[in-house]
């Protein structure tokens, strides 16, 4: 077995981090049945990025169906699958990928637990339509009551001092003392030029997005797998949260970056933007917070 910087190159039940290089389906077939607690990924969108070939929608979905079949096979009975997607294109029309993926997952008898909207404040400028400022995460499970730990992902109450004003609990605090359920709309900065996680990947998703999923849908020591690993953000999030991460990646250049990042995560030296860090707004007196008259 090859091992690089603490990262195994073959599935090993004792490992903390695994990088499977090469064809996605071949890599998935090397994973034992019902061994993975969480599959979380952002697959290629079939829009012509440098890591994908554009094919017909039918061809694209046929391949994705094969990948999903393997993910279902390796998923534990109480496991979860999270498919983070945006849109693809046909001619001048955009097509939301979550609409196309929903029936694929239902073919395997999975339960849709949530459709999470990931929103972010910045993106490339677009002239012929409104700028895209959100993508979606489809959370599916083999069971309608799969593992979910809401207490692990609670966020501060907006009104922590609010009290019941009538009824048997009158005068008592009305909000949960640990905070509130974060809901299904998540405002998390995407990875752009000056983000601490930025690499050469064109469409890198943030570790913070996966952190919340890992905290809520897995327990310490569980396996988290990404079949389209890219530069390893999902595996890194798993390692950061005390889980074990597996990434499958076809492109050697991305796999190199992923393994380096996974090794840094194992050493607790990886730069990243934590899910608990608040989103900053520019000070109105700062150079980026206002325009100076005469400039």
C-alpha positions in Angstrom: 0.0 0.0 0.0 1.3 3.5 -0.9 1.2 6.2 1.7 2.0 9.9 1.1 2.3 12.4 3.9 0.0 10.3 6.1 -2.6 9.9 3.3 -3.3 6.4 2.1 -3.6 5.6 -1.6 -5.9 2.6 -1.0 -8.9 2.1 1.3 -7.7 1.1 4.7 -10.1 0.8 7.7 -7.3 2.1 10.0 -6.5 5.2 8.0 -7.5 8.7 8.7 -7.3 10.0 5.2 -7.5 8.2 1.8 -6.8 9.6 -1.7 -8.1 7.4 -4.5 -6.6 8.5 -7.8 -8.1 7.6 -11.2 -11.5 6.7 -12.5 -14.3 7.5 -10.1 -16.3 4.3 -10.6 -13.2 2.1 -10.3 -12.3 3.9 -7.0 -15.8 3.6 -5.6 -15.9 -0.1 -6.4 -12.8 -0.6 -4.2 -14.9 0.5 -1.1 -16.7 -2.2 0.9 -20.5 -2.3 1.1 -22.2 -0.2 3.8 -18.9 1.2 5.1 -19.5 5.0 4.6 -21.6 7.2 6.9 -21.7 10.3 4.7 -21.2 10.9 1.0 -20.8 14.6 0.2 -19.8 16.0 -3.1 -20.2 18.7 -5.8 -20.1 16.8 -9.1 -19.1 18.5 -12.4 -22.0 20.5 -13.8 -21.4 19.7 -17.5 -20.8 23.3 -18.4 -17.3 23.1 -19.9 -14.9 23.7 -17.0 -11.3 22.6 -17.5 -11.9 19.3 -15.6 -14.8 18.1 -17.6 -16.0 17.3 -21.2 -19.4 18.6 -22.2 -21.7 15.8 -23.2 -25.5 15.5 -23.8 -27.7 15.7 -20.8 -28.7 12.0 -21.2 -25.0 10.9 -21.3 -24.3 13.1 -18.3 -27.1 11.7 -16.2 -26.4 8.1 -17.2 -22.8 8.4 -15.8 -24.1 10.2 -12.7 -26.6 7.3 -12.2 -23.7 4.8 -12.1 -21.8 6.9 -9.5 -25.0 7.3 -7.4 -25.5 3.5 -7.5 -22.0 2.9 -6.1 -22.5 5.6 -3.4 -25.8 3.9 -2.3 -24.0 0.5 -2.2 -21.3 1.8 0.1 -23.6 3.9 2.3 -24.4 2.6 5.8 -28.1 1.9 6.5 -28.4 5.1 8.6 -26.1 7.0 6.3 -26.6 10.2 4.3 -25.8 11.5 0.8 -25.4 15.2 0.1 -25.2 16.3 -3.5 -24.3 20.0 -3.9 -25.2 21.4 -7.3 -25.9 24.5 -9.3 -27.1 24.5 -12.9 -26.1 23.2 -16.3 -26.9 24.7 -19.8 -28.7 23.7 -22.9 -28.2 26.4 -25.6 -29.2 29.7 -24.0 -31.2 28.1 -21.2 -30.0 27.2 -17.8 -31.2 24.0 -16.2 -31.2 23.5 -12.4 -29.4 20.3 -11.6 -31.3 19.5 -8.4 -34.4 19.1 -10.6 -32.5 16.5 -12.7 -30.9 14.7 -9.8 -34.0 14.2 -7.7 -35.5 11.4 -9.8 -32.1 9.7 -10.1 -31.9 9.4 -6.3 -35.5 8.3 -6.0 -34.8 5.4 -8.4 -32.7 3.9 -5.5 -35.5 4.4 -3.0 -33.7 7.2 -1.1 -35.5 9.7 1.1 -35.0 13.5 0.5 -34.4 14.8 4.0 -33.8 18.4 3.0 -33.2 20.7 0.1 -30.7 23.2 1.4 -30.1 26.5 -0.3 -26.5 27.7 0.0 -26.3 31.4 -0.6 -23.2 33.6 -1.0 -22.7 37.3 -1.7 -20.2 37.3 -4.6 -19.7 35.8 -8.0 -18.6 36.6 -11.5 -20.6 39.5 -13.2 -23.3 38.5 -15.7 -24.8 40.8 -18.2 -27.8 39.0 -19.7 -29.5 37.7 -16.5 -29.4 38.1 -12.7 -26.2 37.0 -11.1 -26.3 33.6 -9.5 -26.1 33.9 -5.8 -27.1 30.4 -4.6 -26.7 26.7 -5.2 -28.5 23.8 -3.6 -27.6 20.7 -1.5 -29.9 17.7 -1.9 -29.7 15.7 1.3 -30.8 12.1 0.7 -30.8 9.1 3.0 -31.5 5.4 3.0 -33.8 5.8 5.9 -36.3 8.5 6.7 -34.8 8.8 10.2 -31.1 8.6 9.3 -28.4 10.0 11.6 -29.0 13.7 12.3 -27.5 15.6 15.3 -29.1 19.1 15.3 -27.4 20.1 18.6 -24.0 19.8 16.9 -24.9 22.6 14.5 -27.1 25.0 16.4 -26.4 28.7 15.8 -27.0 31.7 18.2 -30.6 32.8 18.7 -31.5 36.1 17.1 -33.5 37.0 20.3 -31.9 35.0 23.1 -33.8 36.9 25.8 -37.2 36.3 24.3 -39.7 34.8 26.7 -43.1 33.1 26.5 -45.8 35.7 27.2 -48.7 33.4 28.0 -49.5 29.8 28.7 -47.9 27.3 31.2 -44.4 28.5 30.3 -45.1 32.2 30.7 -42.0 34.1 31.7 -39.6 31.4 30.7 -37.1 31.7 27.8 -38.7 30.5 24.6 -35.6 29.7 22.6 -33.4 26.6 22.9 -30.5 27.3 25.3 -28.0 25.9 22.9 -29.2 28.0 20.0 -31.5 27.5 17.1 -31.7 25.1 14.2 -29.7 26.8 11.3 -32.6 26.1 8.9 -32.3 25.2 5.2 -30.8 28.5 3.9 -27.1 28.9 4.6 -25.2 32.1 4.0 -21.5 30.9 3.6 -18.9 32.8 1.7 -17.8 31.0 -1.5 -14.1 30.5 -2.4 -12.9 33.5 -4.4 -9.5 35.3 -4.9 -8.6 36.2 -1.4 -10.3 33.4 0.5 -7.8 31.5 2.7 -8.6 28.2 1.0 -8.1 29.3 -2.6 -6.2 26.9 -4.9 -6.0 26.5 -8.6 -9.4 24.8 -8.8 -12.0 26.7 -10.8 -15.0 25.8 -8.7 -13.8 25.0 -5.3 -16.5 24.8 -2.6 -15.7 26.0 1.0 -14.8 23.7 3.8 -17.4 25.5 6.0 -20.2 24.2 3.8 -19.1 20.6 4.5 -18.3 21.2 8.1 -22.0 21.8 9.0 -23.0 18.6 7.1 -20.3 16.6 8.8 -21.2 17.8 12.3 -24.9 17.1 11.8 -24.8 13.8 9.8 -21.9 11.9 11.2 -20.2 10.9 14.5 -16.6 11.1 15.5 -14.5 8.6 13.6 -17.0 8.0 10.8 -16.0 7.9 7.2 -16.9 10.8 4.9 -16.4 10.2 1.1 -16.3 12.6 -1.9 -16.5 10.8 -5.3 -15.6 14.0 -7.1 -12.9 15.2 -4.7 -11.3 18.0 -6.7 -8.8 19.6 -4.2 -10.1 17.6 -1.3 -12.3 20.1 0.6 -14.7 17.5 1.8 -12.0 15.2 3.1 -10.3 18.1 4.8 -13.6 19.1 6.5 -14.0 15.5 7.7 -10.5 15.5 9.2 -10.9 18.9 10.8 -14.1 17.6 12.5 -12.5 14.4 13.9 -13.8 12.1 11.2 -12.0 10.2 8.4 -12.0 11.5 4.8 -11.8 9.7 1.4 -11.5 11.6 -1.9 -11.7 10.1 -5.4 -10.1 12.3 -8.1 -9.3 11.6 -11.7 -6.9 14.6 -12.4 -3.4 14.1 -11.0 -2.9 17.9 -10.5 -6.0 18.2 -8.3 -5.2 15.0 -6.4 -1.7 16.4 -5.6 -3.3 19.5 -4.1 -5.9 17.4 -2.2 -3.3 15.2 -0.7 -1.2 18.2 0.4 -4.2 19.8 2.0 -5.3 16.6 3.7 -1.8 16.2 5.2 -2.0 19.7 6.5 -5.4 19.1 8.0 -4.0 16.0 9.7 -1.3 18.2 11.2 -3.9 20.9 12.1 -2.0 23.4 9.9 -4.5 23.8 7.0 -5.7 27.4 6.4 -9.5 27.5 6.1 -12.5 29.7 7.0 -14.3 28.0 9.8 -18.1 27.7 9.7 -18.4 29.5 13.1 -16.6 32.6 11.8 -19.1 35.5 11.4 -19.4 37.1 8.0 -17.9 40.6 8.1 -19.3 43.7 6.5 -17.0 46.5 5.4 -16.7 49.6 7.7 -18.3 52.6 6.1 -15.1 54.5 6.8 -12.8 52.0 5.1 -11.5 52.3 1.6 -13.7 49.5 0.3 -16.7 50.5 2.3 -17.3 53.8 0.5 -16.4 55.8 -2.6 -14.3 58.9 -2.2 -15.6 62.0 -3.8 -13.5 63.1 -6.7 -12.0 59.7 -7.5 
